[in-house]
Amino acid sequence: MASNKCETSQYVSYCLLLSKKEYEELLPQGIYVQLGRVVKDPLISRDRCIKMALEGNVGKCGFAFKKEHFAFLDMNEKGLLAKVVLPVIEISLFAFRLSSDGELLEQRGKDSIDFGVCLSYPMLFSIEGNVQRTHLFAEALFFHQMRGWIRKHSKFAQFNLGGKVLKGSFRIGNEAKVMAIEKIKPIKGLELKEC
């Protein structure tokens, strides 16, 4: 197993809100690992990853078909820290906020609404300066299949705010509209538009 950290770039990403059933259809069986945190056991089940996504506390996870895509660093008695050594599909929280001029901005931080997840996969990776494309990995092929599923089972978000139509670059699952309405309630006057 490689011990060097995998440097990645040129991500392809999809930000979306899905129902539990839709997550179960989209996310495959394989290795799910919590990234960026020292924990007793960074390996989590697919069901746990789905639950974390629905609760809005997924943090950052990585998915791969093989455990060799990760290295686990022992942080003494504190636990293990998972590092990516080969490209993985990353699953992280996605949030947006409404700007003062009524635009939807994708970001986390002050006044943002935790909305769904962002699925990302790098197009390039580098180990010790050796840059390679990721297209031959099984994860890349599966991510390409995910794109078709996402297009079929979700639509771009559109909202009404005082008669103005706002379009998001994120998607809402066909079965997740009720969840979307609940999440945007804190923004006064913002209503989900039928897509």
FENQUI-V129823 format. One record per residue. RES is the residue in one letter. PHI is phi in whole degrees, 0 to 359 (none if undefined). OMEGA is omega in whole degrees, -180 to 180 (999 if undefined). NEAR is the number of other C-alpha atoms within 12 Angstrom. Layout:
res->RES phi->PHI omega->OMEGA near->NEAR
res->RES phi->PHI omega->OMEGA near->NEAR
This chain:
res->M phi->none omega->179 near->15
res->A phi->293 omega->-180 near->17
res->S phi->256 omega->-178 near->18
res->N phi->275 omega->178 near->20
res->K phi->288 omega->178 near->23
res->C phi->275 omega->175 near->28
res->E phi->266 omega->-176 near->26
res->T phi->238 omega->178 near->29
res->S phi->204 omega->180 near->21
res->Q phi->53 omega->-179 near->18
res->Y phi->283 omega->165 near->23
res->V phi->255 omega->-174 near->23
res->S phi->227 omega->173 near->27
res->Y phi->229 omega->176 near->37
res->C phi->256 omega->-175 near->35
res->L phi->204 omega->174 near->45
res->L phi->244 omega->-178 near->48
res->L phi->232 omega->172 near->41
res->S phi->279 omega->178 near->29
res->K phi->302 omega->-180 near->26
res->K phi->300 omega->-180 near->19
res->E phi->292 omega->175 near->26
res->Y phi->300 omega->-180 near->36
res->E phi->297 omega->178 near->19
res->E phi->287 omega->-173 near->19
res->L phi->276 omega->-173 near->30
res->L phi->277 omega->-174 near->37
res->P phi->276 omega->170 near->25
res->Q phi->284 omega->180 near->21
res->G phi->164 omega->-177 near->25
res->I phi->260 omega->176 near->29
res->Y phi->247 omega->-174 near->36
res->V phi->225 omega->173 near->43
res->Q phi->286 omega->-179 near->38
res->L phi->248 omega->172 near->32
res->G phi->77 omega->-180 near->21
res->R phi->224 omega->174 near->24
res->V phi->273 omega->-179 near->22
res->V phi->223 omega->-179 near->22
res->K phi->299 omega->178 near->20
res->D phi->221 omega->-178 near->21
res->P phi->289 omega->177 near->31
res->L phi->287 omega->177 near->31
res->I phi->233 omega->179 near->26
res->S phi->280 omega->175 near->22
res->R phi->301 omega->180 near->30
res->D phi->298 omega->178 near->23
res->R phi->294 omega->178 near->24
res->C phi->298 omega->179 near->37
res->I phi->296 omega->179 near->35
res->K phi->298 omega->179 near->23
res->M phi->297 omega->179 near->26
res->A phi->296 omega->-180 near->34
res->L phi->292 omega->-180 near->32
res->E phi->275 omega->179 near->22
res->G phi->75 omega->178 near->26
res->N phi->230 omega->-177 near->23
res->V phi->292 omega->-177 near->34
res->G phi->62 omega->175 near->29
res->K phi->218 omega->178 near->32
res->C phi->236 omega->174 near->38
res->G phi->238 omega->176 near->43
res->F phi->238 omega->173 near->42
res->A phi->211 omega->177 near->35
res->F phi->278 omega->-179 near->27
res->K phi->231 omega->-179 near->24
res->K phi->295 omega->-178 near->25
res->E phi->296 omega->178 near->22
res->H phi->284 omega->-177 near->31
res->F phi->235 omega->168 near->35
res->A phi->242 omega->-178 near->27
res->F phi->243 omega->-178 near->32
res->L phi->267 omega->178 near->26
res->D phi->282 omega->180 near->18
res->M phi->260 omega->-177 near->15
res->N phi->59 omega->-174 near->12
res->E phi->278 omega->-178 near->11
res->K phi->282 omega->-179 near->13
res->G phi->135 omega->-177 near->17
res->L phi->245 omega->174 near->24
res->L phi->243 omega->-180 near->25
res->A phi->273 omega->177 near->35
res->K phi->237 omega->178 near->34
res->V phi->274 omega->177 near->39
res->V phi->245 omega->172 near->29
res->L phi->222 omega->-174 near->41
res->P phi->303 omega->178 near->41
res->V phi->227 omega->170 near->46
res->I phi->278 omega->-179 near->44
res->E phi->265 omega->179 near->39
res->I phi->237 omega->-179 near->37
res->S phi->222 omega->179 near->37
res->L phi->290 omega->176 near->35
res->F phi->237 omega->178 near->37
res->A phi->222 omega->174 near->32
res->F phi->221 omega->174 near->33
res->R phi->220 omega->179 near->28
res->L phi->260 omega->180 near->29
res->S phi->284 omega->-179 near->16
res->S phi->297 omega->178 near->9
res->D phi->263 omega->173 near->11
res->G phi->81 omega->177 near->22
res->E phi->261 omega->175 near->21
res->L phi->273 omega->-180 near->30
res->L phi->245 omega->177 near->24
res->E phi->276 omega->178 near->29
res->Q phi->187 omega->173 near->24
res->R phi->250 omega->178 near->21
res->G phi->125 omega->-175 near->15
res->K phi->302 omega->178 near->14
res->D phi->63 omega->179 near->19
res->S phi->267 omega->179 near->23
res->I phi->250 omega->175 near->27
res->D phi->296 omega->-169 near->34
res->F phi->248 omega->-176 near->41
res->G phi->202 omega->-180 near->44
res->V phi->236 omega->173 near->43
res->C phi->244 omega->175 near->37
res->L phi->259 omega->-176 near->37
res->S phi->225 omega->175 near->34
res->Y phi->217 omega->-179 near->37
res->P phi->282 omega->175 near->32
res->M phi->270 omega->179 near->29
res->L phi->228 omega->170 near->26
res->F phi->216 omega->-176 near->27
res->S phi->222 omega->172 near->23
res->I phi->234 omega->-178 near->21
res->E phi->54 omega->176 near->15
res->G phi->82 omega->179 near->13
res->N phi->271 omega->-176 near->13
res->V phi->275 omega->180 near->18
res->Q phi->224 omega->174 near->22
res->R phi->277 omega->-175 near->22
res->T phi->259 omega->-169 near->30
res->H phi->296 omega->-178 near->20
res->L phi->269 omega->178 near->16
res->F phi->286 omega->178 near->25
res->A phi->301 omega->-180 near->23
res->E phi->295 omega->178 near->32
res->A phi->294 omega->180 near->29
res->L phi->295 omega->179 near->20
res->F phi->292 omega->179 near->27
res->F phi->300 omega->176 near->36
res->H phi->298 omega->177 near->27
res->Q phi->293 omega->178 near->17
res->M phi->301 omega->-180 near->28
res->R phi->303 omega->179 near->25
res->G phi->296 omega->179 near->15
res->W phi->297 omega->-178 near->22
res->I phi->299 omega->180 near->30
res->R phi->296 omega->-178 near->21
res->K phi->281 omega->-171 near->17
res->H phi->250 omega->178 near->26
res->S phi->211 omega->178 near->29
res->K phi->226 omega->176 near->29
res->F phi->298 omega->-179 near->27
res->A phi->291 omega->173 near->33
res->Q phi->223 omega->-178 near->27
res->F phi->230 omega->172 near->33
res->N phi->252 omega->174 near->25
res->L phi->218 omega->180 near->22
res->G phi->57 omega->179 near->12
res->G phi->84 omega->179 near->13
res->K phi->263 omega->178 near->18
res->V phi->272 omega->177 near->20
res->L phi->252 omega->180 near->28
res->K phi->247 omega->177 near->28
res->G phi->259 omega->175 near->30
res->S phi->268 omega->177 near->25
res->F phi->255 omega->-173 near->34
res->R phi->243 omega->177 near->35
res->I phi->240 omega->178 near->41
res->G phi->297 omega->-178 near->34
res->N phi->302 omega->-179 near->28
res->E phi->259 omega->-174 near->21
res->A phi->253 omega->-176 near->28
res->K phi->296 omega->179 near->30
res->V phi->296 omega->177 near->20
res->M phi->299 omega->-179 near->25
res->A phi->297 omega->179 near->34
res->I phi->299 omega->179 near->26
res->E phi->297 omega->-177 near->18
res->K phi->291 omega->-177 near->28
res->I phi->268 omega->-180 near->32
res->K phi->307 omega->180 near->17
res->P phi->297 omega->179 near->18
res->I phi->270 omega->-175 near->24
res->K phi->301 omega->175 near->14
res->G phi->84 omega->-180 near->17
res->L phi->276 omega->-179 near->28
res->E phi->233 omega->177 near->27
res->L phi->289 omega->179 near->31
res->K phi->263 omega->177 near->24
res->E phi->296 omega->-179 near->19
res->C phi->262 omega->999 near->19
